[in-house]
C-alpha cells in the first residue's frame, strides 16, 4: 500500500509499506525532498522493518538530530505513515 502527500510549504512525500498482521515488513520513503546523510535515512527505513505499528513513532523520533531533512520533517513522515496505516 502507498500514499503520496504534498507537504504544506514543502515537497512531495511518498510512503510505501508492506504490512502483515500489524507488523511492517518493508517501508520506503521517497519524493522530491532531501535527506542528509542519505545512509542514515536508509538506516531509518531499515529500522522500521519488523516493527509493530504502535512502535513506529518512537523509532522514528530516535533519528531526531541524526538526519537533516530539507522540504519536510520527521513529524511529516510520522503523520503520513500513520495516515497510511489507519487506511489499512
mmCIF file of the C-alpha atoms, coordinates in Angstrom:
data_MODEL
# 
_entry.id   MODEL 
# 
loop_
_atom_site.group_PDB 
_atom_site.id 
_atom_site.type_symbol 
_atom_site.label_atom_id 
_atom_site.label_alt_id 
_atom_site.label_comp_id 
_atom_site.label_asym_id 
_atom_site.label_entity_id 
_atom_site.label_seq_id 
_atom_site.pdbx_PDB_ins_code 
_atom_site.Cartn_x 
_atom_site.Cartn_y 
_atom_site.Cartn_z 
_atom_site.occupancy 
_atom_site.B_iso_or_equiv 
_atom_site.pdbx_formal_charge 
_atom_site.auth_seq_id 
_atom_site.auth_comp_id 
_atom_site.auth_asym_id 
_atom_site.auth_atom_id 
_atom_site.pdbx_PDB_model_num 
ATOM 1  C CA . UNK A 1 1  ? 0.000  0.000  0.000  1.00 0.00 ? 1  UNK A CA 1 
ATOM 2  C CA . UNK A 1 2  ? 1.119  3.547  -0.561 1.00 0.00 ? 2  UNK A CA 1 
ATOM 3  C CA . UNK A 1 3  ? 0.256  7.172  -0.029 1.00 0.00 ? 3  UNK A CA 1 
ATOM 4  C CA . UNK A 1 4  ? 1.528  10.295 -1.773 1.00 0.00 ? 4  UNK A CA 1 
ATOM 5  C CA . UNK A 1 5  ? 1.191  13.519 0.152  1.00 0.00 ? 5  UNK A CA 1 
ATOM 6  C CA . UNK A 1 6  ? 2.090  17.123 -0.610 1.00 0.00 ? 6  UNK A CA 1 
ATOM 7  C CA . UNK A 1 7  ? 3.697  18.597 2.490  1.00 0.00 ? 7  UNK A CA 1 
ATOM 8  C CA . UNK A 1 8  ? 2.432  22.174 3.147  1.00 0.00 ? 8  UNK A CA 1 
ATOM 9  C CA . UNK A 1 9  ? 5.128  24.641 2.131  1.00 0.00 ? 9  UNK A CA 1 
ATOM 10 C CA . UNK A 1 10 ? 7.380  21.767 1.230  1.00 0.00 ? 10 UNK A CA 1 
ATOM 11 C CA . UNK A 1 11 ? 7.774  18.840 -1.045 1.00 0.00 ? 11 UNK A CA 1 
ATOM 12 C CA . UNK A 1 12 ? 6.064  15.606 -2.016 1.00 0.00 ? 12 UNK A CA 1 
ATOM 13 C CA . UNK A 1 13 ? 6.382  12.545 0.223  1.00 0.00 ? 13 UNK A CA 1 
ATOM 14 C CA . UNK A 1 14 ? 5.558  9.049  -0.988 1.00 0.00 ? 14 UNK A CA 1 
ATOM 15 C CA . UNK A 1 15 ? 5.365  6.257  1.582  1.00 0.00 ? 15 UNK A CA 1 
ATOM 16 C CA . UNK A 1 16 ? 5.185  2.618  0.521  1.00 0.00 ? 16 UNK A CA 1 
ATOM 17 C CA . UNK A 1 17 ? 4.555  -0.054 3.162  1.00 0.00 ? 17 UNK A CA 1 
ATOM 18 C CA . UNK A 1 18 ? 4.271  -3.812 3.202  1.00 0.00 ? 18 UNK A CA 1 
ATOM 19 C CA . UNK A 1 19 ? 2.265  -4.769 6.273  1.00 0.00 ? 19 UNK A CA 1 
ATOM 20 C CA . UNK A 1 20 ? 1.480  -8.191 7.692  1.00 0.00 ? 20 UNK A CA 1 
ATOM 21 C CA . UNK A 1 21 ? -0.624 -8.728 10.824 1.00 0.00 ? 21 UNK A CA 1 
ATOM 22 C CA . UNK A 1 22 ? 0.155  -5.273 12.216 1.00 0.00 ? 22 UNK A CA 1 
ATOM 23 C CA . UNK A 1 23 ? 3.902  -5.572 11.579 1.00 0.00 ? 23 UNK A CA 1 
ATOM 24 C CA . UNK A 1 24 ? 5.810  -3.551 8.992  1.00 0.00 ? 24 UNK A CA 1 
ATOM 25 C CA . UNK A 1 25 ? 7.681  -5.878 6.658  1.00 0.00 ? 25 UNK A CA 1 
ATOM 26 C CA . UNK A 1 26 ? 9.119  -3.098 4.499  1.00 0.00 ? 26 UNK A CA 1 
ATOM 27 C CA . UNK A 1 27 ? 8.856  0.674  4.251  1.00 0.00 ? 27 UNK A CA 1 
ATOM 28 C CA . UNK A 1 28 ? 10.217 3.052  1.617  1.00 0.00 ? 28 UNK A CA 1 
ATOM 29 C CA . UNK A 1 29 ? 10.107 6.850  1.801  1.00 0.00 ? 29 UNK A CA 1 
ATOM 30 C CA . UNK A 1 30 ? 10.631 8.763  -1.427 1.00 0.00 ? 30 UNK A CA 1 
ATOM 31 C CA . UNK A 1 31 ? 9.763  12.095 -3.015 1.00 0.00 ? 31 UNK A CA 1 
ATOM 32 C CA . UNK A 1 32 ? 11.316 15.371 -4.018 1.00 0.00 ? 32 UNK A CA 1 
ATOM 33 C CA . UNK A 1 33 ? 12.861 16.132 -0.629 1.00 0.00 ? 33 UNK A CA 1 
ATOM 34 C CA . UNK A 1 34 ? 16.478 15.789 0.523  1.00 0.00 ? 34 UNK A CA 1 
ATOM 35 C CA . UNK A 1 35 ? 17.848 13.782 3.451  1.00 0.00 ? 35 UNK A CA 1 
ATOM 36 C CA . UNK A 1 36 ? 21.412 14.056 4.783  1.00 0.00 ? 36 UNK A CA 1 
ATOM 37 C CA . UNK A 1 37 ? 23.247 11.849 5.318  1.00 0.00 ? 37 UNK A CA 1 
ATOM 38 C CA . UNK A 1 38 ? 21.410 9.518  2.929  1.00 0.00 ? 38 UNK A CA 1 
ATOM 39 C CA . UNK A 1 39 ? 22.815 6.375  4.538  1.00 0.00 ? 39 UNK A CA 1 
ATOM 40 C CA . UNK A 1 40 ? 21.256 7.336  7.893  1.00 0.00 ? 40 UNK A CA 1 
ATOM 41 C CA . UNK A 1 41 ? 17.912 7.872  6.156  1.00 0.00 ? 41 UNK A CA 1 
ATOM 42 C CA . UNK A 1 42 ? 18.233 4.369  4.680  1.00 0.00 ? 42 UNK A CA 1 
ATOM 43 C CA . UNK A 1 43 ? 19.049 3.121  8.178  1.00 0.00 ? 43 UNK A CA 1 
ATOM 44 C CA . UNK A 1 44 ? 15.796 4.694  9.409  1.00 0.00 ? 44 UNK A CA 1 
ATOM 45 C CA . UNK A 1 45 ? 13.814 2.794  6.766  1.00 0.00 ? 45 UNK A CA 1 
ATOM 46 C CA . UNK A 1 46 ? 15.601 -0.441 7.674  1.00 0.00 ? 46 UNK A CA 1 
ATOM 47 C CA . UNK A 1 47 ? 14.998 0.109  11.402 1.00 0.00 ? 47 UNK A CA 1 
ATOM 48 C CA . UNK A 1 48 ? 11.241 0.089  10.782 1.00 0.00 ? 48 UNK A CA 1 
ATOM 49 C CA . UNK A 1 49 ? 11.295 -3.432 9.341  1.00 0.00 ? 49 UNK A CA 1 
ATOM 50 C CA . UNK A 1 50 ? 9.575  -5.935 11.642 1.00 0.00 ? 50 UNK A CA 1 
ATOM 51 C CA . UNK A 1 51 ? 8.211  -3.111 13.776 1.00 0.00 ? 51 UNK A CA 1 
ATOM 52 C CA . UNK A 1 52 ? 4.717  -3.160 15.230 1.00 0.00 ? 52 UNK A CA 1 
ATOM 53 C CA . UNK A 1 53 ? 2.511  -0.262 14.131 1.00 0.00 ? 53 UNK A CA 1 
ATOM 54 C CA . UNK A 1 54 ? 2.288  1.189  17.639 1.00 0.00 ? 54 UNK A CA 1 
ATOM 55 C CA . UNK A 1 55 ? 6.101  1.432  17.894 1.00 0.00 ? 55 UNK A CA 1 
ATOM 56 C CA . UNK A 1 56 ? 6.824  3.375  14.691 1.00 0.00 ? 56 UNK A CA 1 
ATOM 57 C CA . UNK A 1 57 ? 6.592  6.872  16.125 1.00 0.00 ? 57 UNK A CA 1 
ATOM 58 C CA . UNK A 1 58 ? 9.093  6.107  18.894 1.00 0.00 ? 58 UNK A CA 1 
ATOM 59 C CA . UNK A 1 59 ? 11.552 4.524  16.424 1.00 0.00 ? 59 UNK A CA 1 
ATOM 60 C CA . UNK A 1 60 ? 11.357 7.461  14.005 1.00 0.00 ? 60 UNK A CA 1 
ATOM 61 C CA . UNK A 1 61 ? 11.824 10.032 16.788 1.00 0.00 ? 61 UNK A CA 1 
ATOM 62 C CA . UNK A 1 62 ? 15.147 8.355  17.700 1.00 0.00 ? 62 UNK A CA 1 
ATOM 63 C CA . UNK A 1 63 ? 16.514 9.838  14.464 1.00 0.00 ? 63 UNK A CA 1 
ATOM 64 C CA . UNK A 1 64 ? 15.856 13.422 15.571 1.00 0.00 ? 64 UNK A CA 1 
ATOM 65 C CA . UNK A 1 65 ? 19.181 15.241 15.255 1.00 0.00 ? 65 UNK A CA 1 
ATOM 66 C CA . UNK A 1 66 ? 20.754 12.431 13.214 1.00 0.00 ? 66 UNK A CA 1 
ATOM 67 C CA . UNK A 1 67 ? 19.100 13.324 9.890  1.00 0.00 ? 67 UNK A CA 1 
ATOM 68 C CA . UNK A 1 68 ? 18.820 16.734 8.244  1.00 0.00 ? 68 UNK A CA 1 
ATOM 69 C CA . UNK A 1 69 ? 15.699 16.928 6.082  1.00 0.00 ? 69 UNK A CA 1 
ATOM 70 C CA . UNK A 1 70 ? 15.023 19.659 3.507  1.00 0.00 ? 70 UNK A CA 1 
ATOM 71 C CA . UNK A 1 71 ? 11.424 20.065 2.364  1.00 0.00 ? 71 UNK A CA 1 
ATOM 72 C CA . UNK A 1 72 ? 9.804  18.082 5.176  1.00 0.00 ? 72 UNK A CA 1 
ATOM 73 C CA . UNK A 1 73 ? 10.325 16.980 8.772  1.00 0.00 ? 73 UNK A CA 1 
ATOM 74 C CA . UNK A 1 74 ? 10.329 13.782 10.783 1.00 0.00 ? 74 UNK A CA 1 
ATOM 75 C CA . UNK A 1 75 ? 6.887  14.858 12.019 1.00 0.00 ? 75 UNK A CA 1 
ATOM 76 C CA . UNK A 1 76 ? 5.661  14.907 8.404  1.00 0.00 ? 76 UNK A CA 1 
ATOM 77 C CA . UNK A 1 77 ? 6.990  11.377 7.944  1.00 0.00 ? 77 UNK A CA 1 
ATOM 78 C CA . UNK A 1 78 ? 5.315  10.188 11.154 1.00 0.00 ? 78 UNK A CA 1 
ATOM 79 C CA . UNK A 1 79 ? 1.933  11.753 10.326 1.00 0.00 ? 79 UNK A CA 1 
ATOM 80 C CA . UNK A 1 80 ? 1.947  10.488 6.721  1.00 0.00 ? 80 UNK A CA 1 
ATOM 81 C CA . UNK A 1 81 ? 2.911  6.965  7.776  1.00 0.00 ? 81 UNK A CA 1 
ATOM 82 C CA . UNK A 1 82 ? 0.224  6.953  10.474 1.00 0.00 ? 82 UNK A CA 1 
ATOM 83 C CA . UNK A 1 83 ? -2.351 8.200  7.969  1.00 0.00 ? 83 UNK A CA 1 
ATOM 84 C CA . UNK A 1 84 ? -1.485 5.372  5.573  1.00 0.00 ? 84 UNK A CA 1 
ATOM 85 C CA . UNK A 1 85 ? -1.601 2.734  8.321  1.00 0.00 ? 85 UNK A CA 1 
ATOM 86 C CA . UNK A 1 86 ? -5.007 3.998  9.502  1.00 0.00 ? 86 UNK A CA 1 
ATOM 87 C CA . UNK A 1 87 ? -6.339 3.437  5.976  1.00 0.00 ? 87 UNK A CA 1 
ATOM 88 C CA . UNK A 1 88 ? -5.267 -0.217 6.048  1.00 0.00 ? 88 UNK A CA 1 
# 
